[in-house]
Amino acid sequence: MKLFSEKLMVLLRDGRTLIGYLRSVDQFANLVLHRTIERIHVGNNYGDIERGVFIIRGENVVLLGEIDRGKELKLPLKEISVEEILDAQRREQEQRQEKHRLISKALKERGLAVNSDIINEDFC
């Protein structure tokens, strides 16, 4: 299989993005990635966290794709340190939660019952 020598990106159901080299796959689509990094994007910045060997249960895979190394180098993204990207991610999540809180409050004031699980980025 050609994929065993290629760098792959895996998008997980919880929103995490993993990049690594496929070492094993089974009939349930469970994956083993080698030399794995977790890539966190915030705006045009990204940070990579080393994860090593990573076992992924198949039901958690949303997307799996080969990375074109030539295009990867040409992306208009800026790499920043792990500490900086984690801080930026935290701030982004706090802003999102505040926005959801304000939307919930506005809907409640109008007499609407709100299920916070259904509020997503489309409403913001």
Salt bridges, closest charged atoms under 4 A:
ASP14 OD2 - ARG16 NE 2.89
GLU38 OE1 - ARG51 NH2 2.68
ASP48 OD1 - ARG39 NE 2.73
GLU59 OE2 - ARG57 NE 3.29
GLU66 OE2 - LYS2 NZ 3.97
GLU72 OE1 - LYS7 NZ 3.56
GLU72 OE2 - ARG39 NH1 3.58
ASP87 OD1 - ARG90 NH2 2.46
ASP87 OD2 - ARG91 NH1 2.34
GLU92 OE1 - ARG96 NH2 3.46
GLU94 OE2 - ARG90 NH1 2.96
GLU98 OE2 - ARG101 NH2 2.65
GLU121 OE2 - ARG96 NE 2.88
